[in-house]
Amino acid sequence: MLLHFLSSSASSPLCPRFLLHPNPPASLRLLAMSAAASSSSSRPVRGAAVPVPSLGVDEAGAVADEAFQRYTSPSLRRGGAGVAVVWFRNDLRILDNEALVRAWAASEAVLPVFCVDPRVFEGSTHYFGFPKTGALRAQFLIECLGDLKQNLRKKGLDLLVRHGKPEEILPSIAKAVRAHTVYAHKETCSEELLVERLVSKGLEQVQITQGGAPGQKKPLNLRLQLIRGATLYHIDDLPFTVNNLPDVYTQFRKAVESKSSVRNCSKLPPSLGPPPSSGLDEIGGWGTIPTLKSLGLSVTKSEKGMHFIGGESAALGRVHEYFWKKDQLKVYKETRNGMLGPDYSTKFSPWLASGSLSPRYICEEVKRYEKQRVANDSTYWVLFELIWRDYFRFLSAKYGNSIFHLGGPRKVVSKWSQDQALFEPWREGRTGYPLIDANMRELSATGFMSNRGRQIVCSFLVRDMGIDWRIGAEWFETCLLDYDPASNYGNWTYGAGVGNDPREDRYFSIPKQAKTYDPEGEYVSYWLPELRSLAKERRNFPGASYIRQIVPLKFDGGNQKKDQQFNRQRRPNNMYRRQVK
C-alpha cells in the first residue's frame, strides 16, 4: 500500500505516561541535504546527496512551462465581477488547481493568499509533543511557496504571504480588497476542518458594501467556497456515499475502477491576472515567504541520500524525468519495493502531499505514456497506488478522529508500552537491527523512507517492541516530507492492526525482509558505514560486530540464532500483550 500521509483534534486526549521533548537531541536534528551534481544512476553515490529531480533549474522550468502551455486554453472566458481571494493550503500549484481557475472565472481580479499558520509551523503533535513540522518539511514547503510565487507571476498574479491564523488574516484581507468570495480546497481531517469553520465564521462577520448612491449601497455576502481537489477520483463521482465506503481497499478499488471515471485536469487561461488594484497597501503589501530562521528552525547539510526540491516546477520535472527521460515507468512494479537510490519508485509523494502535483495530472501522463510507449502492469500500478491514497483520504472523512485514537476505527483494545527508553533507540536508529536502523537514519537525514521501509519499521515498533503506534505516527508526522494526516495515520492504523480492515494485521519478519529486499546489505551498509567491511551476507546479520539488539524478535524463524545468543536479554515487563476484544 502507499505509505505517504494534521493530527487529531483536541477532543478526548489520552494522557501519555511521558511527554517527549519537542526538540530532539542535536544528533537527531532533522537534516537538510545539499543538492549535488545530478546523477541518472538509480543508486546514490557514496558521500553525495542526489537531488530529486536531477534536472537542472532551467530544464525543470522549461518542463513546467511546457506543461502549463499544454493545459492552457485561449478559449476560456471569465464572466465574473469584483475580486476573488484564493486561499492556498495544501494545494501549492497552478496546474489543475480548480479553486484558482474558478476564482478567476468568477471575478475581475484574483488575490492568491498563503497563511503561515503558527499552529502548523510552530506547534507540537497532539499526544507526544514532537514538532508538528520538522525542519526538512518546513524547508521543502518554503521552496514550494517560492516556486508558486514565481509561477503565479508568470501568469500575471503574485502570492500574498501573511504570518498568522487564517481565520484572523483572511477576513481582514477580504475586507481590504472588497472581495466577494474566498476560494479554497476542502480538507477531510479535524484540525483543517476546524480552521475552515473558523474562517467561514470570520468571513460572515465582515461588512462590505458595493455600488449605488450612498443611501443605496448593497451589502456583499462574503463567503468561503470550498472545492474538492486533492484526490484522483472526485468524491461526487464515487459509486457510494462516504458513509458507505467499503472497509476493504480491494472492494473500493474495484468499485471505482468499474463505475467511476477520473475527471480531466482543469484548463488554464493564458493569464490569471490582474491582481486587485486597491487595498494591498492597506494590508501591508505582498509580504515575504518565511525562512527557516524566522520559524525558529535550523538545518545541517547531509551528504547522503536524496535531496527533494520543493515546488511545482520540480514536481513536473520529476514526472518528466521518471516517465519520459529515464523511462522508468515501464518497470515501476518490479522496482517499487527497493530502498536505495532515487529511481526505484516515482518519489512523487512529497509533491502530492504539499499539493504541488495533481494526482489527475499524473494519471493523464500515465495514459499518455501508455499510448506513446507501453501499457503494462507497471503503468497501471502507479494508478493503483494513487487509488490507495484516495482511499485513505475518504476513510478519514468516514471515520473522523478515530484514525488518531489508540484503538483505531475498529476500537481494538490492546495494551501498549509508552516506554521512552525503548522508543528512543528506534527513533535514533540504534535498535541493533541494521535494517531498522538504516531506515530510521535515512528518515532523519532526508525526510523520506521507502514504502517497504515504512512497513518494516512500523511492524518492528508495534509488534516486536510493543510500543504505542501513535508515537511512531507522530514522529513520522514531524519528519516526513510527504506527510499528510489521512495517509500517515491511515497507514499506521493498518500497520498496528487497528485499522478498519482486520486483514491488514500483519507481521513483517526482519530477517525475511532483509534477505528479500537487501540481500547483499547494500542499503544497510550505505546508512551504517561500519558494516561495509563485513561480508555482504553478514551486513544484515552482523552479530557481535554491531550494537546490542534492544529487544528479541517476536518471530525470527530461526534466521538469527547466533545473533539472539549474543544479544539474549529479558523482554521488558511492560511489553504489550495483544488482546483483541
DRENFI-729909 format. One record per residue (C-alpha): x, y, z; residue number from 1; residue in one letter. Coordinates in nm, 2 decimals. Layout:
N
NODE       xx       yy       zz     k   r
NODE        X        Y        Z   NUM   a
...
END
This chain:
581
NODE       xx       yy       zz     k   r
NODE     0.00     0.00     0.00     1   m
NODE     0.10     0.36    -0.03     2   l
NODE     0.27     0.49     0.28     3   l
NODE     0.27     0.87     0.23     4   h
NODE     0.01     1.09     0.45     5   f
NODE    -0.29     1.74     1.07     6   l
NODE    -0.31     1.52     1.36     7   s
NODE    -0.62     1.46     1.57     8   s
NODE    -0.83     1.73     1.72     9   s
NODE    -0.81     1.83     2.09    10   a
NODE    -1.11     1.62     2.18    11   s
NODE    -1.07     1.33     2.42    12   s
NODE    -0.69     1.33     2.46    13   p
NODE    -0.53     1.03     2.61    14   l
NODE    -0.28     1.11     2.88    15   c
NODE     0.06     0.96     2.79    16   p
NODE     0.30     0.83     3.06    17   r
NODE     0.56     1.07     2.94    18   f
NODE     0.60     1.38     2.72    19   l
NODE     0.88     1.36     2.47    20   l
NODE     1.07     1.68     2.44    21   h
NODE     0.97     1.87     2.12    22   p
NODE     1.33     1.93     2.02    23   n
NODE     1.52     1.61     1.95    24   p
NODE     1.89     1.59     2.06    25   p
NODE     2.15     1.76     1.84    26   a
NODE     2.25     1.42     1.70    27   s
NODE     1.89     1.38     1.57    28   l
NODE     1.81     1.72     1.43    29   r
NODE     1.64     1.69     1.11    30   l
NODE     1.90     1.73     0.84    31   l
NODE     1.87     1.92     0.52    32   a
NODE     2.06     1.79     0.22    33   m
NODE     2.26     1.99    -0.03    34   s
NODE     2.18     1.94    -0.39    35   a
NODE     2.47     1.77    -0.55    36   a
NODE     2.55     1.71    -0.92    37   a
NODE     2.27     1.53    -1.10    38   s
NODE     2.30     1.16    -1.14    39   s
NODE     2.10     0.93    -1.36    40   s
NODE     2.20     0.63    -1.15    41   s
NODE     1.94     0.45    -0.96    42   s
NODE     2.18     0.42    -0.67    43   r
NODE     2.33     0.72    -0.49    44   p
NODE     2.70     0.77    -0.50    45   v
NODE     2.85     0.73    -0.16    46   r
NODE     2.92     1.06     0.01    47   g
NODE     2.70     1.26    -0.23    48   a
NODE     2.34     1.37    -0.19    49   a
NODE     2.13     1.31    -0.50    50   v
NODE     1.88     1.58    -0.59    51   p
NODE     1.53     1.48    -0.69    52   v
NODE     1.46     1.56    -0.96    53   p
NODE     1.81     1.56    -1.10    54   s
NODE     1.71     1.81    -1.37    55   l
NODE     1.88     2.15    -1.36    56   g
NODE     1.68     2.46    -1.27    57   v
NODE     1.65     2.57    -1.63    58   d
NODE     1.54     2.23    -1.76    59   e
NODE     1.28     2.19    -1.48    60   a
NODE     1.15     2.53    -1.56    61   g
NODE     1.12     2.45    -1.92    62   a
NODE     0.93     2.13    -1.85    63   v
NODE     0.69     2.32    -1.62    64   a
NODE     0.64     2.59    -1.89    65   d
NODE     0.56     2.32    -2.15    66   e
NODE     0.31     2.15    -1.92    67   a
NODE     0.14     2.48    -1.84    68   f
NODE     0.12     2.55    -2.22    69   q
NODE    -0.03     2.21    -2.29    70   r
NODE    -0.31     2.28    -2.04    71   y
NODE    -0.37     2.64    -2.14    72   t
NODE    -0.69     2.71    -2.33    73   s
NODE    -0.72     3.05    -2.50    74   p
NODE    -1.10     2.99    -2.54    75   s
NODE    -1.16     3.02    -2.16    76   l
NODE    -1.36     3.33    -2.07    77   r
NODE    -1.42     3.50    -1.74    78   r
NODE    -1.77     3.63    -1.67    79   g
NODE    -1.75     3.74    -1.31    80   g
NODE    -1.71     4.08    -1.14    81   a
NODE    -1.52     4.21    -0.84    82   g
NODE    -1.24     4.04    -0.65    83   v
NODE    -1.20     3.68    -0.55    84   a
NODE    -0.94     3.56    -0.30    85   v
NODE    -0.77     3.22    -0.34    86   v
NODE    -0.66     3.07     0.00    87   w
NODE    -0.37     2.83    -0.08    88   f
NODE    -0.34     2.55     0.17    89   r
NODE    -0.21     2.20     0.07    90   n
NODE    -0.26     2.28    -0.30    91   d
NODE     0.06     2.48    -0.38    92   l
NODE     0.03     2.45    -0.76    93   r
NODE    -0.12     2.63    -1.07    94   i
NODE    -0.18     2.33    -1.30    95   l
NODE    -0.51     2.16    -1.23    96   d
NODE    -0.60     2.39    -0.94    97   n
NODE    -0.97     2.41    -0.97    98   e
NODE    -1.01     2.67    -0.69    99   a
NODE    -0.77     2.90    -0.87   100   l
NODE    -0.95     2.87    -1.21   101   v
NODE    -1.29     2.91    -1.06   102   r
NODE    -1.19     3.22    -0.87   103   a
NODE    -1.05     3.36    -1.20   104   w
NODE    -1.37     3.28    -1.39   105   a
NODE    -1.59     3.44    -1.12   106   a
NODE    -1.41     3.77    -1.08   107   s
NODE    -1.23     4.06    -1.25   108   e
NODE    -0.93     4.03    -1.02   109   a
NODE    -0.77     3.75    -0.81   110   v
NODE    -0.57     3.77    -0.50   111   l
NODE    -0.38     3.45    -0.40   112   p
NODE    -0.30     3.42    -0.03   113   v
NODE    -0.10     3.19     0.19   114   f
NODE    -0.11     3.20     0.57   115   c
NODE     0.19     3.08     0.76   116   v
NODE    -0.02     2.93     1.04   117   d
NODE     0.18     2.91     1.37   118   p
NODE    -0.02     2.60     1.47   119   r
NODE     0.13     2.41     1.18   120   v
NODE     0.48     2.55     1.16   121   f
NODE     0.55     2.61     1.53   122   e
NODE     0.30     2.37     1.71   123   g
NODE     0.35     2.03     1.85   124   s
NODE     0.20     1.69     1.78   125   t
NODE    -0.12     1.60     1.97   126   h
NODE    -0.02     1.34     2.22   127   y
NODE     0.36     1.33     2.25   128   f
NODE     0.48     1.68     2.18   129   g
NODE     0.71     1.64     1.88   130   f
NODE     0.74     1.94     1.65   131   p
NODE     0.44     1.94     1.42   132   k
NODE     0.65     2.04     1.12   133   t
NODE     1.02     1.94     1.12   134   g
NODE     1.29     2.15     0.96   135   a
NODE     1.32     1.93     0.65   136   l
NODE     0.95     1.96     0.56   137   r
NODE     0.95     2.33     0.65   138   a
NODE     1.23     2.39     0.41   139   q
NODE     1.05     2.19     0.14   140   f
NODE     0.73     2.39     0.19   141   l
NODE     0.93     2.72     0.18   142   i
NODE     1.07     2.61    -0.16   143   e
NODE     0.71     2.52    -0.27   144   c
NODE     0.60     2.87    -0.18   145   l
NODE     0.88     3.04    -0.36   146   g
NODE     0.81     2.84    -0.68   147   d
NODE     0.44     2.91    -0.65   148   l
NODE     0.51     3.28    -0.63   149   k
NODE     0.73     3.27    -0.93   150   q
NODE     0.48     3.07    -1.14   151   n
NODE     0.19     3.30    -1.03   152   l
NODE     0.39     3.60    -1.15   153   r
NODE     0.44     3.43    -1.49   154   k
NODE     0.05     3.42    -1.51   155   k
NODE     0.00     3.78    -1.41   156   g
NODE    -0.05     3.74    -1.04   157   l
NODE     0.16     3.72    -0.72   158   d
NODE     0.13     3.54    -0.38   159   l
NODE     0.04     3.74    -0.07   160   l
NODE     0.20     3.58     0.23   161   v
NODE     0.10     3.65     0.59   162   r
NODE     0.21     3.51     0.92   163   h
NODE    -0.08     3.42     1.14   164   g
NODE    -0.40     3.22     1.17   165   k
NODE    -0.62     3.21     0.85   166   p
NODE    -0.93     3.28     1.04   167   e
NODE    -0.78     3.61     1.16   168   e
NODE    -0.60     3.70     0.84   169   i
NODE    -0.84     3.62     0.56   170   l
NODE    -1.14     3.83     0.68   171   p
NODE    -0.92     4.14     0.71   172   s
NODE    -0.77     4.08     0.36   173   i
NODE    -1.10     4.02     0.20   174   a
NODE    -1.24     4.33     0.35   175   k
NODE    -0.95     4.54     0.24   176   a
NODE    -0.97     4.43    -0.12   177   v
NODE    -1.36     4.42    -0.11   178   r
NODE    -1.37     4.05    -0.22   179   a
NODE    -1.69     3.87    -0.27   180   h
NODE    -1.56     3.51    -0.22   181   t
NODE    -1.27     3.33    -0.08   182   v
NODE    -1.20     3.01    -0.27   183   y
NODE    -1.00     2.72    -0.12   184   a
NODE    -0.97     2.34    -0.14   185   h
NODE    -1.15     2.14     0.12   186   k
NODE    -0.97     1.91     0.36   187   e
NODE    -1.10     1.60     0.55   188   t
NODE    -0.93     1.59     0.89   189   c
NODE    -1.04     1.76     1.21   190   s
NODE    -0.78     2.03     1.25   191   e
NODE    -0.81     2.15     0.90   192   e
NODE    -1.19     2.13     0.92   193   l
NODE    -1.19     2.34     1.23   194   l
NODE    -0.99     2.61     1.06   195   v
NODE    -1.24     2.60     0.77   196   e
NODE    -1.53     2.66     1.01   197   r
NODE    -1.34     2.94     1.18   198   l
NODE    -1.26     3.11     0.85   199   v
NODE    -1.62     3.08     0.73   200   s
NODE    -1.75     3.23     1.05   201   k
NODE    -1.50     3.52     1.04   202   g
NODE    -1.59     3.60     0.68   203   l
NODE    -1.96     3.61     0.77   204   e
NODE    -1.89     3.88     1.02   205   q
NODE    -1.72     4.11     0.76   206   v
NODE    -1.93     4.40     0.65   207   q
NODE    -1.87     4.51     0.29   208   i
NODE    -2.09     4.73     0.07   209   t
NODE    -2.09     4.78    -0.30   210   q
NODE    -2.23     5.01    -0.58   211   g
NODE    -2.50     5.27    -0.58   212   g
NODE    -2.55     5.61    -0.42   213   a
NODE    -2.45     5.65    -0.05   214   p
NODE    -2.80     5.55     0.06   215   g
NODE    -2.84     5.27    -0.19   216   q
NODE    -2.52     5.06    -0.13   217   k
NODE    -2.58     4.69    -0.12   218   k
NODE    -2.40     4.46     0.13   219   p
NODE    -2.18     4.19     0.00   220   l
NODE    -2.23     3.84     0.14   221   n
NODE    -1.87     3.74     0.17   222   l
NODE    -1.84     3.36     0.18   223   r
NODE    -1.60     3.07     0.18   224   l
NODE    -1.63     2.85    -0.13   225   q
NODE    -1.47     2.51    -0.07   226   l
NODE    -1.37     2.28    -0.36   227   i
NODE    -1.26     1.92    -0.36   228   r
NODE    -0.93     1.89    -0.54   229   g
NODE    -0.68     1.66    -0.37   230   a
NODE    -0.78     1.32    -0.49   231   t
NODE    -0.77     1.12    -0.82   232   l
NODE    -1.14     1.04    -0.81   233   y
NODE    -1.37     1.32    -0.71   234   h
NODE    -1.58     1.25    -0.41   235   i
NODE    -1.90     1.32    -0.60   236   d
NODE    -1.81     1.06    -0.86   237   d
NODE    -1.78     0.77    -0.61   238   l
NODE    -2.04     0.49    -0.66   239   p
NODE    -2.13     0.51    -0.29   240   f
NODE    -2.15     0.78    -0.02   241   t
NODE    -1.86     0.83     0.21   242   v
NODE    -2.05     0.68     0.50   243   n
NODE    -2.09     0.36     0.29   244   n
NODE    -1.73     0.35     0.18   245   l
NODE    -1.61    -0.02     0.18   246   p
NODE    -1.39    -0.12     0.47   247   d
NODE    -1.17    -0.33     0.24   248   v
NODE    -0.95    -0.15    -0.01   249   y
NODE    -0.99    -0.41    -0.29   250   t
NODE    -1.37    -0.36    -0.28   251   q
NODE    -1.32     0.02    -0.30   252   f
NODE    -1.08     0.00    -0.59   253   r
NODE    -1.28    -0.24    -0.80   254   k
NODE    -1.59    -0.03    -0.75   255   a
NODE    -1.44     0.30    -0.85   256   v
NODE    -1.25     0.14    -1.14   257   e
NODE    -1.56    -0.01    -1.29   258   s
NODE    -1.82     0.26    -1.20   259   k
NODE    -1.63     0.59    -1.18   260   s
NODE    -1.40     0.78    -1.41   261   s
NODE    -1.12     1.03    -1.34   262   v
NODE    -1.21     1.38    -1.43   263   r
NODE    -0.99     1.57    -1.67   264   n
NODE    -0.74     1.83    -1.54   265   c
NODE    -0.89     2.18    -1.54   266   s
NODE    -0.76     2.41    -1.82   267   k
NODE    -0.57     2.73    -1.76   268   l
NODE    -0.64     3.07    -1.92   269   p
NODE    -0.34     3.24    -2.08   270   p
NODE    -0.33     3.49    -1.79   271   s
NODE    -0.47     3.47    -1.44   272   l
NODE    -0.43     3.84    -1.38   273   g
NODE    -0.48     4.10    -1.28   274   p
NODE    -0.45     4.12    -0.90   275   p
NODE    -0.67     4.37    -0.72   276   p
NODE    -0.59     4.74    -0.80   277   s
NODE    -0.65     4.86    -0.45   278   s
NODE    -0.64     4.75    -0.09   279   g
NODE    -0.29     4.59    -0.09   280   l
NODE    -0.12     4.90     0.06   281   d
NODE    -0.38     4.90     0.34   282   e
NODE    -0.28     4.55     0.45   283   i
NODE     0.10     4.60     0.41   284   g
NODE     0.18     4.47     0.06   285   g
NODE     0.26     4.12    -0.06   286   w
NODE     0.46     4.01     0.25   287   g
NODE     0.76     3.77     0.25   288   t
NODE     0.80     3.40     0.24   289   i
NODE     0.93     3.27     0.57   290   p
NODE     1.28     3.14     0.62   291   t
NODE     1.38     2.86     0.85   292   l
NODE     1.54     3.11     1.08   293   k
NODE     1.22     3.31     1.11   294   s
NODE     1.04     2.99     1.20   295   l
NODE     1.30     2.91     1.47   296   g
NODE     1.44     2.61     1.28   297   l
NODE     1.78     2.52     1.16   298   s
NODE     1.93     2.25     0.94   299   v
NODE     2.26     2.08     0.88   300   t
NODE     2.36     1.97     0.54   301   k
NODE     2.37     1.59     0.48   302   s
NODE     2.59     1.44     0.21   303   e
NODE     2.38     1.12     0.19   304   k
NODE     2.06     1.00     0.04   305   g
NODE     1.81     1.21    -0.16   306   m
NODE     1.75     1.58    -0.15   307   h
NODE     1.40     1.66    -0.26   308   f
NODE     1.35     2.00    -0.43   309   i
NODE     1.02     2.18    -0.34   310   g
NODE     0.78     2.34    -0.58   311   g
NODE     0.55     2.26    -0.87   312   e
NODE     0.83     2.31    -1.12   313   s
NODE     1.04     2.04    -0.95   314   a
NODE     0.73     1.82    -0.93   315   a
NODE     0.65     1.84    -1.30   316   l
NODE     1.02     1.80    -1.37   317   g
NODE     1.02     1.47    -1.17   318   r
NODE     0.72     1.34    -1.36   319   v
NODE     0.90     1.42    -1.69   320   h
NODE     1.23     1.27    -1.56   321   e
NODE     1.08     0.94    -1.43   322   y
NODE     0.83     0.88    -1.71   323   f
NODE     0.99     1.02    -2.02   324   w
NODE     1.36     1.10    -1.97   325   k
NODE     1.47     0.79    -1.77   326   k
NODE     1.18     0.57    -1.90   327   d
NODE     1.14     0.41    -1.55   328   q
NODE     0.76     0.39    -1.55   329   l
NODE     0.76     0.07    -1.75   330   k
NODE     0.94    -0.12    -1.47   331   v
NODE     0.78     0.05    -1.17   332   y
NODE     0.61    -0.26    -1.04   333   k
NODE     0.93    -0.46    -1.04   334   e
NODE     1.14    -0.19    -0.87   335   t
NODE     0.89    -0.02    -0.63   336   r
NODE     1.00    -0.22    -0.33   337   n
NODE     1.36    -0.10    -0.35   338   g
NODE     1.51     0.11    -0.08   339   m
NODE     1.83     0.26    -0.22   340   l
NODE     1.85     0.54    -0.48   341   g
NODE     1.61     0.79    -0.64   342   p
NODE     1.46     0.57    -0.92   343   d
NODE     1.33     0.25    -0.77   344   y
NODE     1.00     0.44    -0.73   345   s
NODE     0.83     0.75    -0.86   346   t
NODE     0.91     0.97    -0.54   347   k
NODE     0.60     1.18    -0.62   348   f
NODE     0.47     1.17    -0.27   349   s
NODE     0.63     1.49    -0.12   350   p
NODE     0.48     1.70    -0.40   351   w
NODE     0.14     1.52    -0.38   352   l
NODE     0.13     1.59     0.00   353   a
NODE     0.20     1.96    -0.05   354   s
NODE    -0.04     1.98    -0.34   355   g
NODE     0.24     2.08    -0.57   356   s
NODE     0.14     1.80    -0.80   357   l
NODE    -0.21     1.69    -0.91   358   s
NODE    -0.29     1.32    -0.90   359   p
NODE    -0.51     1.38    -1.21   360   r
NODE    -0.21     1.51    -1.39   361   y
NODE    -0.01     1.20    -1.30   362   i
NODE    -0.30     0.99    -1.43   363   c
NODE    -0.31     1.18    -1.76   364   e
NODE     0.07     1.14    -1.80   365   e
NODE     0.04     0.77    -1.74   366   v
NODE    -0.23     0.74    -2.01   367   k
NODE    -0.01     0.95    -2.25   368   r
NODE     0.28     0.72    -2.17   369   y
NODE     0.07     0.41    -2.24   370   e
NODE    -0.03     0.55    -2.58   371   k
NODE     0.32     0.66    -2.68   372   q
NODE     0.54     0.39    -2.52   373   r
NODE     0.39     0.09    -2.34   374   v
NODE     0.10    -0.01    -2.13   375   a
NODE     0.17    -0.29    -1.87   376   n
NODE     0.13    -0.38    -1.51   377   d
NODE     0.38    -0.11    -1.40   378   s
NODE     0.19     0.17    -1.57   379   t
NODE    -0.13     0.05    -1.40   380   y
NODE     0.04     0.01    -1.07   381   w
NODE     0.11     0.38    -1.04   382   v
NODE    -0.27     0.44    -1.06   383   l
NODE    -0.32     0.16    -0.82   384   f
NODE    -0.11     0.34    -0.56   385   e
NODE    -0.29     0.67    -0.62   386   l
NODE    -0.62     0.49    -0.55   387   i
NODE    -0.47     0.38    -0.22   388   w
NODE    -0.41     0.75    -0.14   389   r
NODE    -0.77     0.84    -0.23   390   d
NODE    -0.89     0.56    -0.01   391   y
NODE    -0.71     0.68     0.30   392   f
NODE    -0.85     1.03     0.24   393   r
NODE    -1.20     0.91     0.20   394   f
NODE    -1.16     0.69     0.50   395   l
NODE    -1.05     0.99     0.71   396   s
NODE    -1.38     1.15     0.61   397   a
NODE    -1.58     0.84     0.71   398   k
NODE    -1.41     0.76     1.04   399   y
NODE    -1.31     1.11     1.16   400   g
NODE    -1.09     1.13     1.46   401   n
NODE    -1.09     0.75     1.53   402   s
NODE    -0.79     0.72     1.29   403   i
NODE    -0.59     0.91     1.56   404   f
NODE    -0.72     0.71     1.85   405   h
NODE    -0.53     0.43     2.02   406   l
NODE    -0.78     0.16     1.92   407   g
NODE    -0.83     0.30     1.57   408   g
NODE    -1.15     0.28     1.37   409   p
NODE    -1.22    -0.08     1.50   410   r
NODE    -1.17     0.03     1.86   411   k
NODE    -0.93    -0.25     1.93   412   v
NODE    -0.84    -0.30     2.29   413   v
NODE    -0.47    -0.36     2.34   414   s
NODE    -0.20    -0.29     2.60   415   k
NODE     0.08    -0.08     2.46   416   w
NODE     0.40     0.04     2.61   417   s
NODE     0.50     0.41     2.61   418   q
NODE     0.85     0.34     2.75   419   d
NODE     1.07     0.62     2.63   420   q
NODE     1.38     0.42     2.69   421   a
NODE     1.26     0.17     2.43   422   l
NODE     1.13     0.42     2.19   423   f
NODE     1.44     0.64     2.17   424   e
NODE     1.67     0.38     2.01   425   p
NODE     1.40     0.32     1.74   426   w
NODE     1.38     0.69     1.67   427   r
NODE     1.75     0.74     1.67   428   e
NODE     1.83     0.43     1.46   429   g
NODE     2.02     0.23     1.72   430   r
NODE     1.80    -0.08     1.78   431   t
NODE     2.07    -0.33     1.69   432   g
NODE     1.88    -0.44     1.38   433   y
NODE     2.06    -0.29     1.07   434   p
NODE     1.75    -0.28     0.85   435   l
NODE     1.56    -0.08     1.12   436   i
NODE     1.85     0.15     1.20   437   d
NODE     1.93     0.23     0.84   438   a
NODE     1.57     0.32     0.76   439   n
NODE     1.53     0.55     1.07   440   m
NODE     1.86     0.72     0.99   441   r
NODE     1.75     0.78     0.63   442   e
NODE     1.43     0.94     0.76   443   l
NODE     1.61     1.18     1.00   444   s
NODE     1.86     1.27     0.73   445   a
NODE     1.63     1.31     0.43   446   t
NODE     1.27     1.33     0.54   447   g
NODE     1.19     1.02     0.33   448   f
NODE     1.17     0.65     0.37   449   m
NODE     1.08     0.38     0.11   450   s
NODE     0.73     0.22     0.12   451   n
NODE     0.89    -0.11     0.22   452   r
NODE     1.10     0.05     0.49   453   g
NODE     0.79     0.22     0.65   454   r
NODE     0.61    -0.11     0.68   455   q
NODE     0.91    -0.28     0.83   456   i
NODE     0.99    -0.01     1.10   457   v
NODE     0.62     0.02     1.18   458   c
NODE     0.59    -0.36     1.23   459   s
NODE     0.90    -0.37     1.45   460   f
NODE     0.79    -0.08     1.67   461   l
NODE     0.44    -0.22     1.74   462   v
NODE     0.49    -0.60     1.71   463   r
NODE     0.84    -0.66     1.84   464   d
NODE     0.88    -0.36     2.07   465   m
NODE     0.51    -0.33     2.17   466   g
NODE     0.53     0.05     2.16   467   i
NODE     0.22     0.26     2.12   468   d
NODE     0.18     0.31     1.75   469   w
NODE     0.07     0.67     1.78   470   r
NODE     0.43     0.76     1.90   471   i
NODE     0.57     0.63     1.57   472   g
NODE     0.29     0.80     1.37   473   a
NODE     0.37     1.14     1.54   474   e
NODE     0.74     1.10     1.48   475   w
NODE     0.66     1.04     1.11   476   f
NODE     0.44     1.35     1.12   477   e
NODE     0.74     1.55     1.23   478   t
NODE     0.99     1.41     0.99   479   c
NODE     0.82     1.31     0.66   480   l
NODE     0.84     1.54     0.36   481   l
NODE     0.53     1.37     0.23   482   d
NODE     0.33     1.39     0.55   483   y
NODE    -0.05     1.42     0.52   484   d
NODE    -0.27     1.32     0.81   485   p
NODE    -0.50     1.08     0.62   486   a
NODE    -0.23     0.87     0.46   487   s
NODE     0.01     0.88     0.76   488   n
NODE    -0.24     0.78     1.03   489   y
NODE    -0.43     0.55     0.79   490   g
NODE    -0.12     0.35     0.72   491   n
NODE    -0.02     0.34     1.09   492   w
NODE    -0.36     0.21     1.20   493   t
NODE    -0.32    -0.06     0.94   494   y
NODE     0.03    -0.14     1.05   495   g
NODE    -0.07    -0.16     1.41   496   a
NODE    -0.37    -0.38     1.34   497   g
NODE    -0.63    -0.13     1.45   498   v
NODE    -0.73    -0.01     1.10   499   g
NODE    -1.07    -0.07     0.95   500   n
NODE    -0.96    -0.37     0.76   501   d
NODE    -0.85    -0.65     1.00   502   p
NODE    -0.69    -0.84     0.72   503   r
NODE    -0.40    -0.59     0.72   504   e
NODE    -0.29    -0.71     1.07   505   d
NODE     0.04    -0.83     0.95   506   r
NODE     0.39    -0.90     1.10   507   y
NODE     0.70    -0.82     0.90   508   f
NODE     0.99    -1.06     0.97   509   s
NODE     1.31    -0.85     0.97   510   i
NODE     1.53    -1.15     0.86   511   p
NODE     1.30    -1.23     0.58   512   k
NODE     1.26    -0.87     0.47   513   q
NODE     1.64    -0.82     0.48   514   a
NODE     1.71    -1.13     0.27   515   k
NODE     1.44    -1.04     0.02   516   t
NODE     1.49    -0.67    -0.03   517   y
NODE     1.86    -0.61     0.08   518   d
NODE     2.02    -0.95     0.02   519   p
NODE     2.37    -0.81    -0.02   520   e
NODE     2.34    -0.55     0.25   521   g
NODE     2.39    -0.25     0.02   522   e
NODE     2.12    -0.04     0.18   523   y
NODE     2.22    -0.10     0.54   524   v
NODE     2.59    -0.05     0.47   525   s
NODE     2.51     0.28     0.29   526   y
NODE     2.35     0.42     0.60   527   w
NODE     2.56     0.23     0.85   528   l
NODE     2.91     0.25     0.71   529   p
NODE     3.05     0.05     1.00   530   e
NODE     2.90    -0.26     0.83   531   l
NODE     3.08    -0.20     0.49   532   r
NODE     3.38    -0.41     0.59   533   s
NODE     3.16    -0.72     0.66   534   l
NODE     3.08    -0.98     0.41   535   a
NODE     2.77    -0.89     0.21   536   k
NODE     2.57    -1.18     0.36   537   e
NODE     2.66    -1.07     0.72   538   r
NODE     2.57    -0.70     0.69   539   r
NODE     2.21    -0.75     0.79   540   n
NODE     2.31    -1.02     1.05   541   f
NODE     2.63    -0.88     1.20   542   p
NODE     2.61    -1.04     1.54   543   g
NODE     2.88    -0.91     1.78   544   a
NODE     3.02    -0.68     1.51   545   s
NODE     2.72    -0.44     1.57   546   y
NODE     2.54    -0.29     1.86   547   i
NODE     2.33    -0.50     2.10   548   r
NODE     1.98    -0.56     1.99   549   q
NODE     1.73    -0.38     2.21   550   i
NODE     1.46    -0.65     2.20   551   v
NODE     1.45    -1.00     2.07   552   p
NODE     1.22    -1.05     1.77   553   l
NODE     0.87    -1.18     1.83   554   k
NODE     0.92    -1.43     1.54   555   f
NODE     1.27    -1.48     1.40   556   d
NODE     1.20    -1.80     1.21   557   g
NODE     1.54    -1.94     1.32   558   g
NODE     1.72    -1.69     1.10   559   n
NODE     1.91    -1.52     1.38   560   q
NODE     2.00    -1.79     1.63   561   k
NODE     2.36    -1.67     1.66   562   k
NODE     2.25    -1.31     1.69   563   d
NODE     1.99    -1.40     1.95   564   q
NODE     2.25    -1.59     2.16   565   q
NODE     2.48    -1.29     2.15   566   f
NODE     2.20    -1.04     2.23   567   n
NODE     1.99    -1.25     2.46   568   r
NODE     1.82    -1.03     2.71   569   q
NODE     1.50    -1.04     2.91   570   r
NODE     1.19    -0.88     2.75   571   r
NODE     1.08    -0.58     2.95   572   p
NODE     0.79    -0.64     3.18   573   n
NODE     0.58    -0.36     3.02   574   n
NODE     0.58    -0.50     2.67   575   m
NODE     0.23    -0.53     2.54   576   y
NODE     0.02    -0.84     2.51   577   r
NODE    -0.22    -0.83     2.23   578   r
NODE    -0.58    -0.85     2.35   579   q
NODE    -0.84    -0.81     2.07   580   v
NODE    -1.19    -0.80     2.20   581   k
END
